[in-house]
Amino acid sequence: MSRQRIRILILTGLISIGGTLLLQLTWLQQAADLSEREFSDRVVTAMTEVVGNIQSMRGDSAVVEPVRQASSNYFVANLNDTLHPFLLEALLRESFQRAALSTDFEYAIYDCFSDSILYGGRVGQAPTDNGPSPRFDRDGHYFGIRFPERRSDLIMSLDRWLIASLLQLLVLCTFVYTVVIVLRQKRLSEVRDDFINNMTHEFKTPIASIESGAQLLQREDVGSDPKARGRYLDLILSENRRMRRQVEKVMEIATLDGQAQGLQKEAFSVVSWIEAGTAAFHPSIELNGGQTQLQINTSSWPEAWGPDPVMMGDRTHLDGVLSNLLDNAVRYAGDTPPHITVTLDYVTGNQPMWLVKIVDCGMGIPKEHQSKIFERFHRVPTGNRHDVKGFGLGLHYVNTIVRAHGGKVSCASEVGAGSTFSVQLPAHQA
């Protein structure tokens, strides 16, 4: 499926699900407003009835605007005189029951002459401390009713709407997560195709060279010439070793997969390891007109450890780490001879570490690719240069092995100025 079609499907899905969710939330808000208005109307009707009954008992004239709503959960009723609290509570219970109001409430009777609360109480289950009822700026006698549990009651009355909205939100989150997975799988599919193309190209070249060398050896004039025969046999063996190395890289990544239990740790000398790994690349570096500089800071670690301290690790895989980094420094040297500096230091901190740095003066890595170079199959574009080949597995292998040892690897690079790869490995003494 093309990227354009995927974008259209994602956009359509987001618009439809997002629009449905927005509509659901609008309905929820409308239902809440309707429930609030209905509740307020019933409370005002019930309190007006209570005020009317009180006025009838006393033979007083009707009160203008007997009930006012001061806030969403607080209502005030006007009176011409004081009122006994037990009578008020009985009238409120009876009136609220007829209005189908089963919500707990607090009531208080105010005397504006003495500017004090004559009585306050609560009708409902276990009392809660919600503080005194608010004062109402009005002359005369009045009583106020507050519903402290109104918010929770409102939420409970909208339980179906809330559940529907939560389910809709869950559908949207599931869709977004699915889209992320699909895009990730799409990217992995593209990476896989690139890997297959790179691997095919990498294997095609040595296979063609081996075939050409074998065909030349079949010729009588070449077969009778020892020098020519030896040259073509060396070509066949060299290309065979090259193809075997590529196969080993793929096999190592496929079998290790970042698991530390795949390591075979042993004690080995750190300085000897660095010297041997660097010496293995001297011929290829010198052949390209470059040079290697090895700097070992023996004063950085405790003197009691001696000139060649011992560490624990998988020597085979750590050889692969050093080999990959040095090989990259040679291959990405660009048009200039490879000049490589390898340093070894011991650093202290939260955890003592061996610090190995490989510094080159090569092509460098663009900043937008530096955060991705340790990903599997990622290769930095080299423009029109086709002499730099690979599967994009080397640095992923380096990162996998170093992390499996409990260390970390980082890169600092600038295009045209070279790169510095820093490898930190735990300095556990055997």
C-alpha positions in Angstrom: 0.0 0.0 0.0 1.4 3.4 -1.0 2.2 6.1 1.6 -0.4 8.4 0.0 -3.2 5.9 0.5 -2.1 5.2 4.1 -2.2 9.0 4.8 -5.7 9.3 3.4 -6.9 6.3 5.5 -5.4 7.7 8.6 -6.8 11.1 8.1 -10.3 9.7 7.3 -10.2 7.6 10.4 -9.0 10.4 12.7 -11.7 12.8 11.3 -14.5 10.2 11.7 -13.5 9.0 15.2 -12.5 12.4 16.4 -15.7 13.9 15.1 -17.8 11.2 16.8 -15.9 11.8 20.0 -16.5 15.5 19.8 -20.2 15.0 19.1 -20.3 12.6 22.1 -18.7 15.2 24.4 -21.2 17.8 23.1 -24.1 15.5 23.9 -22.6 14.9 27.3 -22.3 18.6 28.1 -25.9 19.1 26.9 -27.1 16.2 29.0 -25.3 17.7 32.1 -26.8 21.1 31.5 -30.3 19.6 31.1 -29.9 17.5 34.2 -28.7 20.6 36.1 -31.6 22.7 34.9 -34.1 20.0 35.8 -32.6 19.6 39.3 -32.7 23.4 39.9 -36.3 23.6 38.7 -37.4 20.8 41.1 -35.5 22.3 44.0 -37.0 25.8 43.4 -40.5 24.3 43.0 -40.1 22.3 46.2 -38.8 25.2 48.2 -41.5 27.5 46.9 -44.0 25.0 48.1 -42.4 25.0 51.5 -42.5 28.8 51.7 -46.1 28.8 50.6 -47.1 26.3 53.3 -45.3 28.4 55.9 -47.1 31.5 54.8 -50.4 29.7 54.8 -49.8 28.5 58.4 -49.2 32.0 59.6 -51.7 33.8 57.4 -49.0 36.0 56.0 -49.1 37.5 52.5 -47.2 35.9 49.7 -43.5 36.7 49.4 -42.2 38.3 46.2 -39.6 36.0 44.6 -39.6 33.5 47.4 -36.7 31.4 46.2 -33.4 32.3 44.5 -30.5 30.2 43.4 -27.3 31.6 44.7 -25.0 29.0 43.1 -25.2 25.6 41.4 -25.8 23.8 44.7 -27.0 26.6 47.0 -30.6 27.9 47.2 -32.1 30.6 49.4 -35.8 31.1 50.4 -37.1 34.4 51.9 -39.3 34.5 55.0 -41.1 37.2 56.9 -40.2 35.9 60.3 -38.1 33.3 62.1 -39.0 29.6 61.8 -38.6 26.6 64.1 -36.0 24.3 62.6 -37.9 21.0 63.2 -40.9 22.4 61.3 -38.7 23.5 58.4 -37.0 20.1 58.2 -40.3 18.3 58.2 -41.7 20.5 55.5 -38.5 20.1 53.4 -38.6 16.3 53.7 -42.2 16.2 52.6 -41.8 18.6 49.7 -38.6 17.1 48.5 -40.1 13.6 48.6 -43.0 14.8 46.4 -40.5 16.4 44.0 -38.5 13.1 43.8 -35.4 14.8 45.3 -33.5 12.1 47.3 -30.2 14.0 47.4 -28.6 14.8 50.8 -28.8 18.4 51.8 -27.8 20.9 54.5 -30.1 23.7 55.7 -29.5 26.7 57.8 -31.9 29.4 59.2 -30.6 33.0 59.2 -31.7 36.0 61.3 -30.5 39.2 59.7 -31.5 41.3 62.8 -28.9 39.5 64.9 -26.8 38.7 61.8 -26.3 35.1 62.9 -27.3 31.6 62.0 -30.1 30.4 64.3 -29.8 26.8 63.4 -28.1 24.5 60.8 -28.4 20.8 60.1 -28.0 18.1 57.6 -30.6 15.7 56.1 -29.2 12.5 54.7 -26.6 9.8 55.6 -23.3 10.3 57.5 -22.5 14.0 58.0 -19.5 15.5 56.3 -17.6 18.7 57.2 -18.1 21.1 54.3 -17.8 24.3 56.3 -20.6 26.8 57.2 -23.2 27.6 54.6 -22.4 30.8 52.7 -24.1 34.1 53.7 -26.7 35.7 51.4 -26.6 39.5 51.2 -30.3 40.2 51.7 -32.4 41.9 54.4 -35.0 39.9 56.4 -35.2 36.3 57.5 -34.4 33.5 55.2 -33.2 29.9 55.1 -30.6 28.4 52.8 -30.2 24.9 51.5 -27.0 23.5 50.1 -26.4 20.2 48.3 -22.8 19.2 49.1 -22.9 15.9 47.1 -24.4 17.6 44.0 -21.3 17.1 41.8 -21.1 13.4 42.5 -24.8 13.0 42.1 -24.6 14.7 38.7 -21.8 12.4 37.6 -23.8 9.3 38.7 -26.9 10.5 36.8 -24.8 10.7 33.6 -23.1 7.4 34.1 -24.3 6.0 30.7 -23.1 9.1 28.8 -19.8 9.0 30.6 -19.3 5.3 29.8 -20.1 5.9 26.2 -17.7 8.8 26.0 -14.9 6.8 27.7 -15.5 3.9 25.2 -15.3 6.4 22.3 -12.1 7.7 23.7 -10.8 4.2 24.0 -11.6 3.6 20.4 -9.7 6.7 19.4 -6.6 5.7 21.5 -6.8 2.2 20.0 -6.9 3.6 16.5 -4.0 5.9 17.1 -2.0 3.0 18.6 -2.9 0.9 15.6 -1.8 3.6 13.2 1.6 3.9 15.0 2.0 0.1 14.7 1.1 0.2 11.0 3.5 3.0 10.3 6.2 1.2 12.2 5.6 -2.0 10.3 5.6 0.0 7.1 9.0 1.4 8.0 10.3 -2.0 9.0 9.1 -3.4 5.6 10.9 -0.7 3.8 14.0 -1.3 5.9 13.8 -5.0 5.2 13.5 -4.3 1.4 16.6 -2.1 1.6 18.4 -4.7 3.6 17.6 -7.4 1.0 18.7 -5.1 -1.8 22.0 -4.3 0.0 22.6 -7.9 0.8 21.9 -9.0 -2.7 24.3 -6.4 -4.0 27.0 -7.3 -1.4 26.8 -11.0 -2.3 26.5 -10.4 -6.0 29.9 -8.7 -6.3 32.0 -11.5 -4.6 30.0 -14.2 -6.4 30.7 -12.6 -9.7 34.4 -12.2 -8.8 34.7 -15.8 -7.8 32.9 -17.0 -10.9 35.3 -14.8 -13.1 38.3 -16.2 -11.3 37.2 -19.8 -11.7 36.5 -19.3 -15.4 40.0 -17.7 -15.9 41.6 -20.7 -14.1 39.9 -23.0 -16.6 41.8 -21.4 -19.5 44.9 -23.3 -20.5 47.2 -20.2 -20.8 46.3 -19.1 -17.2 46.3 -22.6 -15.7 49.9 -23.2 -16.9 51.1 -19.8 -15.5 51.8 -20.2 -11.7 51.8 -16.5 -11.1 48.5 -15.9 -12.8 47.0 -19.0 -11.2 48.1 -17.8 -7.8 46.7 -14.4 -8.4 43.3 -15.6 -9.4 43.3 -18.1 -6.5 44.0 -15.3 -4.1 41.1 -13.4 -5.6 38.8 -16.3 -5.1 39.9 -16.8 -1.5 39.7 -13.1 -0.7 36.2 -12.8 -2.1 35.1 -15.9 -0.3 36.4 -14.5 3.0 34.6 -11.3 2.3 31.3 -13.1 1.7 31.8 -15.2 4.8 32.3 -12.1 6.9 29.0 -10.6 5.6 27.2 -13.9 6.4 28.7 -13.9 9.9 27.5 -10.4 10.6 24.0 -11.3 9.7 24.2 -14.5 11.8 25.5 -12.6 14.8 22.7 -10.1 14.8 20.1 -12.7 14.2 21.3 -15.0 17.1 22.4 -12.4 19.7 19.5 -9.9 19.5 20.8 -7.9 22.5 20.6 -10.7 25.1 23.4 -10.6 27.7 23.0 -14.4 28.3 24.4 -15.0 24.8 27.8 -13.7 26.0 30.7 -16.0 27.0 32.6 -13.8 29.5 36.2 -14.5 30.4 39.1 -12.6 31.8 41.5 -10.9 29.4 44.0 -8.1 29.3 42.6 -4.7 28.3 45.8 -3.2 26.8 46.6 -6.4 24.8 43.1 -6.4 23.5 43.4 -2.8 22.2 46.9 -3.4 20.8 45.9 -6.6 19.0 42.7 -5.1 17.5 44.5 -2.0 16.3 47.4 -3.9 14.9 45.1 -6.0 12.8 44.2 -2.9 10.7 47.7 -1.6 10.3 48.2 -3.2 6.8 44.9 -1.9 5.3 45.4 1.5 6.8 49.0 1.8 5.5 47.9 0.4 2.1 45.6 3.4 1.8 48.4 5.8 2.7 47.1 6.4 6.2 48.5 5.9 9.7 47.3 4.8 13.1 48.1 6.3 16.5 47.5 4.3 19.7 47.4 6.2 23.0 47.1 4.3 26.2 46.9 6.4 29.4 48.4 4.0 31.9 48.4 6.7 34.6 44.5 6.8 34.6 44.0 3.5 36.5 45.4 2.4 39.9 49.0 1.5 39.9 48.3 -1.7 41.6 46.6 -3.1 38.5 49.9 -3.1 36.6 50.6 -2.0 33.0 48.0 -4.4 31.5 44.9 -4.7 33.7 42.4 -7.5 33.4 38.7 -7.1 32.7 35.7 -9.5 32.3 33.9 -9.7 29.0 33.3 -11.7 25.8 36.6 -11.3 24.0 35.2 -12.6 20.7 32.4 -10.1 20.6 34.5 -7.2 21.9 37.0 -8.0 19.1 34.0 -7.5 16.8 33.1 -4.2 18.4 36.7 -2.9 17.9 36.9 -4.3 14.4 33.6 -2.8 13.2 34.6 0.7 14.5 38.0 0.6 13.0 36.6 -0.8 9.7 34.1 2.1 9.5 36.9 4.6 10.2 38.9 3.1 7.2 35.9 2.8 4.8 34.5 6.2 5.6 37.8 8.0 5.3 36.6 9.7 2.1 39.1 10.8 -0.5 41.8 11.4 2.1 44.1 8.7 3.6 42.7 7.3 6.8 44.3 8.8 9.9 42.9 7.1 13.0 43.6 7.6 16.7 42.7 4.9 19.3 42.8 5.9 23.0 42.3 3.9 26.1 41.5 5.5 29.5 40.1 4.6 32.9 37.4 6.9 34.1 35.7 7.0 37.5 32.2 8.2 38.4 29.1 6.5 39.5 30.7 3.3 38.0 34.3 2.9 37.0 34.6 2.4 33.2 37.1 1.7 30.5 36.8 4.4 27.9 37.9 3.5 24.3 37.8 6.2 21.7 38.2 5.8 17.9 38.9 9.1 16.3 39.1 9.6 12.5 39.3 12.5 10.1 37.0 11.1 7.5 33.7 12.0 5.9 31.7 12.6 9.1 28.0 11.9 9.8 25.2 14.5 9.3 23.5 15.5 12.5 20.1 14.2 11.3 21.5 10.7 11.1 23.6 10.6 14.3 20.7 9.5 16.5 19.8 6.7 14.1 23.2 5.2 13.2 22.9 2.5 15.9 19.5 1.3 14.6 19.4 -2.0 12.7 19.8 -1.7 9.0 20.2 2.1 9.1 22.8 3.4 6.6 24.0 6.9 6.2 23.6 8.1 2.6 26.9 8.6 0.8 25.6 10.6 -2.1 27.1 9.6 -5.5 29.8 7.4 -3.8 29.2 3.7 -4.4 32.5 2.4 -2.9 31.1 2.4 0.7 29.0 -0.7 1.1 27.4 -2.6 3.9 24.2 -3.9 5.4 23.7 -1.2 8.1 24.4 -3.8 10.8 27.9 -2.9 12.0 27.0 -0.1 14.4 23.9 -1.9 15.6 26.0 -4.9 16.4 28.5 -2.6 18.3 25.6 -1.0 20.3 24.1 -4.4 21.0 27.3 -6.0 22.3 28.3 -2.9 24.4 24.9 -2.7 26.1 24.9 -6.4 26.7 28.2 -5.9 28.7 26.5 -3.1 30.7 28.2 -0.2 28.9 27.3 2.4 26.3 28.5 3.7 23.0 28.1 7.3 21.7 29.2 9.2 18.6 30.2 12.8 18.0 30.7 13.8 14.4 30.9 16.7 12.0 30.5 16.5 8.3 33.9 16.8 6.6 35.8 16.8 10.0 35.5 13.2 11.0 33.9 11.2 13.8 34.7 10.1 17.4 33.1 6.9 18.7 33.3 6.5 22.4 32.8 3.0 24.0 32.5 2.7 27.8 32.8 -0.8 29.4 32.5 -1.6 33.1 35.9 -1.9 34.7 35.2 -5.1 36.6 38.5 -6.7 37.7 38.6 -10.5 37.4 
